[in-house]
Amino acid sequence: MRLLISLLPVFLLLSCQPNEVSPDTTYSFLVPEHFPPPTYDFERNPVTEAGFLLGKRLFEDVRLSSNNSVSCSTCHQQAVAFADPQHRLSLGVDEREGIRNAPGLFNLAFTQEFMLDGGITHLDFVPINAITSPFEMDETLEGVVAKLRADNGYRNDFQRAFGQDTITSGLLLQALSQYQLMLVSDRSKYDDVVLKRNNATFTPAEERGAAFFNTNCSSCHTGVLFTDKSYRNNGLDVAETQDAGRSLITETESDRGKFRVPSLRNVARTGPYMHDGRFASLEAVLEHYRSGIRASTSLDPSLDNAITMSNEEMADVIAFLETLTDWELMQDPRF
């Protein structure tokens, strides 16, 4: 059972054709029983069916970009846990290359700081960065709102979602949050094993991988969210990279090269890896931790001696990481 955050009714669809939403689908936000409490304020912006559907339409609308060519879903594709499998660095309007890899989007209701450097502290404000960045959508909130106001269909959608047909940037951002809040990843094999669900058990390789992971990796990738939400330098080439990471926000040199510890949920599907997408495979990532650590003054102390790992142990860890894949999220017809 899940805890029901909103007491909104369960909205039913009239039919259930293949690839359509099931008639017992809820559009209220549900907290998985083994997850921590959400950090998002649902009292201020409760998820409703109309708000979610409006947010989905906005998420997929290229009119959020200056030349009507790029949407949020361009870089965040459901089939790969809302990441971008095609590009090391995100590509925006006119195929302008950004400076970071587009991360997967899920479990955002349990996060208080966003972006790899933690520069945004509320989910509602995250889309502003993408909309206004010259390397992404290169638009303005005013420009987006003007486009939406010219569309009578959107006026009706905002009326249904918020009780008013006046389209504002604030309501636009709230609708996008309602959609993204529903991207909850809690239906992997790992979750089944933890909850003793569906008679799921780890294979011997997955069991060995989990044991190795818990000993060597879980201090950073901790708990059911698989992140401690800290910022760490994991041994990349800090002195050579142009991306200063967390120090861009704190203006502290000791934070140079530190990035937010990502969740490892769906990690087998969200490559390429690291803030700049430099590693194409999980094998390459683990090889980095085994033999590629670069020393620097901000290097996380836990990596001073790298991680000793045999080829067999590497294969076992990858087998365990595969159990974190939430195929249901990636095939959920709501999204």
HULINPE-V535222 format. One record per residue. RES is the residue in one small letter. BURIAL is b if it has 24 or more other C-alpha atoms within 12 Angstrom, else e. D_CENTER is the distance of its C-alpha to the mean C-alpha in Angstrom with 2 decimals. Layout:
res={RES | RES}
burial={BURIAL | BURIAL}
d_center={D_CENTER | D_CENTER}
//
This chain:
res={m | r | l | l | i | s | l | l | p | v | f | l | l | l | s | c | q | p | n | e | v | s | p | d | t | t | y | s | f | l | v | p | e | h | f | p | p | p | t | y | d | f | e | r | n | p | v | t | e | a | g | f | l | l | g | k | r | l | f | e | d | v | r | l | s | s | n | n | s | v | s | c | s | t | c | h | q | q | a | v | a | f | a | d | p | q | h | r | l | s | l | g | v | d | e | r | e | g | i | r | n | a | p | g | l | f | n | l | a | f | t | q | e | f | m | l | d | g | g | i | t | h | l | d | f | v | p | i | n | a | i | t | s | p | f | e | m | d | e | t | l | e | g | v | v | a | k | l | r | a | d | n | g | y | r | n | d | f | q | r | a | f | g | q | d | t | i | t | s | g | l | l | l | q | a | l | s | q | y | q | l | m | l | v | s | d | r | s | k | y | d | d | v | v | l | k | r | n | n | a | t | f | t | p | a | e | e | r | g | a | a | f | f | n | t | n | c | s | s | c | h | t | g | v | l | f | t | d | k | s | y | r | n | n | g | l | d | v | a | e | t | q | d | a | g | r | s | l | i | t | e | t | e | s | d | r | g | k | f | r | v | p | s | l | r | n | v | a | r | t | g | p | y | m | h | d | g | r | f | a | s | l | e | a | v | l | e | h | y | r | s | g | i | r | a | s | t | s | l | d | p | s | l | d | n | a | i | t | m | s | n | e | e | m | a | d | v | i | a | f | l | e | t | l | t | d | w | e | l | m | q | d | p | r | f}
burial={e | e | e | e | b | e | e | e | e | e | e | e | e | e | e | e | e | e | e | e | e | e | e | e | b | b | b | b | b | b | b | b | e | b | b | e | b | b | e | b | b | b | e | e | b | b | b | b | b | b | b | b | b | b | b | b | b | b | b | b | b | b | b | b | b | b | b | b | b | b | b | b | b | b | b | b | b | b | b | b | b | b | b | b | b | e | b | b | b | b | b | b | b | e | e | e | e | b | b | b | b | b | b | b | b | b | b | b | b | b | b | b | b | b | b | b | b | b | b | e | e | b | b | b | b | b | b | b | b | b | b | b | b | b | b | b | b | b | b | b | b | e | e | b | b | e | b | b | e | e | e | e | e | b | b | e | b | b | e | e | b | b | e | e | e | b | b | b | b | e | b | b | b | b | b | b | b | b | b | b | b | b | b | b | b | b | b | b | b | b | b | e | b | b | e | e | e | e | e | e | e | b | e | e | b | b | b | e | b | b | e | b | b | e | e | b | b | b | e | b | b | e | e | b | b | b | b | b | b | b | b | b | b | b | b | b | b | b | e | e | e | e | b | b | b | b | b | e | b | e | e | e | e | e | b | b | b | b | b | b | b | b | b | b | b | b | b | b | b | b | b | b | b | b | b | b | b | e | b | b | e | b | b | e | b | b | b | b | b | b | e | e | b | b | e | b | e | b | b | b | e | e | b | e | e | b | b | e | b | e | e | e | b | b | b | b | b | b | b | b | b | b | b | b | b | b | b | b | b | b | e | e | e | b | b}
d_center={23.95 | 21.13 | 21.91 | 22.04 | 20.78 | 22.35 | 25.81 | 25.32 | 27.00 | 25.56 | 25.72 | 27.31 | 27.47 | 30.94 | 30.40 | 28.40 | 28.79 | 26.85 | 23.20 | 23.67 | 22.24 | 24.20 | 26.79 | 25.62 | 22.07 | 21.20 | 19.35 | 19.47 | 16.62 | 17.35 | 16.68 | 16.86 | 20.09 | 18.95 | 16.04 | 16.84 | 17.57 | 14.91 | 15.18 | 14.82 | 18.35 | 18.82 | 22.52 | 22.05 | 19.71 | 20.02 | 18.24 | 20.97 | 21.36 | 22.58 | 19.86 | 17.10 | 19.06 | 19.62 | 15.98 | 15.40 | 18.43 | 17.31 | 13.88 | 16.07 | 18.96 | 20.03 | 22.26 | 19.59 | 20.61 | 24.08 | 25.52 | 23.80 | 22.19 | 18.43 | 15.94 | 12.26 | 12.15 | 14.09 | 11.31 | 8.56 | 10.67 | 10.68 | 12.93 | 10.57 | 7.51 | 6.70 | 7.32 | 10.89 | 13.49 | 16.40 | 16.24 | 16.15 | 15.65 | 14.32 | 17.30 | 18.20 | 21.47 | 24.42 | 22.14 | 21.90 | 19.99 | 17.57 | 17.44 | 13.95 | 11.79 | 8.89 | 5.68 | 3.64 | 2.06 | 4.08 | 6.77 | 6.60 | 10.33 | 10.90 | 9.92 | 12.71 | 11.97 | 9.43 | 9.63 | 10.79 | 14.11 | 13.41 | 15.37 | 14.05 | 14.69 | 13.98 | 11.28 | 14.19 | 14.85 | 11.64 | 12.88 | 16.19 | 15.14 | 14.19 | 17.24 | 19.67 | 18.78 | 21.65 | 19.51 | 17.10 | 18.61 | 21.62 | 22.51 | 23.42 | 22.56 | 26.27 | 26.24 | 23.47 | 25.26 | 28.52 | 27.27 | 25.98 | 29.24 | 31.20 | 29.68 | 31.50 | 28.94 | 26.32 | 28.98 | 29.45 | 25.74 | 25.50 | 28.74 | 27.45 | 24.23 | 25.74 | 29.48 | 30.23 | 30.36 | 30.06 | 26.79 | 25.44 | 22.50 | 21.75 | 21.64 | 19.59 | 16.82 | 17.27 | 17.05 | 13.75 | 12.48 | 14.25 | 12.50 | 8.89 | 10.25 | 11.46 | 8.37 | 9.52 | 9.58 | 13.07 | 15.33 | 15.50 | 18.88 | 18.11 | 17.77 | 20.95 | 22.76 | 21.86 | 22.94 | 25.80 | 24.68 | 25.99 | 28.28 | 25.54 | 26.54 | 25.42 | 27.56 | 29.60 | 27.35 | 24.18 | 26.23 | 27.36 | 23.90 | 22.67 | 25.74 | 25.21 | 21.56 | 22.66 | 25.40 | 23.78 | 20.00 | 19.25 | 20.48 | 17.24 | 14.86 | 16.44 | 16.53 | 14.72 | 11.30 | 12.42 | 12.15 | 14.91 | 12.90 | 15.72 | 16.29 | 18.29 | 20.16 | 19.84 | 22.86 | 22.02 | 24.71 | 24.37 | 27.78 | 27.22 | 23.79 | 23.75 | 20.35 | 21.39 | 17.98 | 18.25 | 21.93 | 21.18 | 20.36 | 22.88 | 25.51 | 26.41 | 27.36 | 26.56 | 22.83 | 23.12 | 20.80 | 18.56 | 14.77 | 12.25 | 12.17 | 8.82 | 8.24 | 10.27 | 9.36 | 9.64 | 10.65 | 13.66 | 11.97 | 9.51 | 12.46 | 13.98 | 13.30 | 13.73 | 13.15 | 15.64 | 15.03 | 18.50 | 18.32 | 18.30 | 18.48 | 17.89 | 21.64 | 21.48 | 18.93 | 21.22 | 24.24 | 23.00 | 22.94 | 26.30 | 28.16 | 26.30 | 25.76 | 27.16 | 29.02 | 28.56 | 29.35 | 25.74 | 24.93 | 23.56 | 26.74 | 25.34 | 25.27 | 28.80 | 30.15 | 27.18 | 26.52 | 29.43 | 28.38 | 30.52 | 29.57 | 29.88 | 27.59 | 24.98 | 25.26 | 25.02 | 21.83 | 20.20 | 21.64 | 20.04 | 16.56 | 17.09 | 17.57 | 13.93 | 13.24 | 12.73 | 14.89 | 15.44 | 11.95 | 12.35 | 15.86 | 15.75 | 18.08 | 16.84 | 13.89}
//
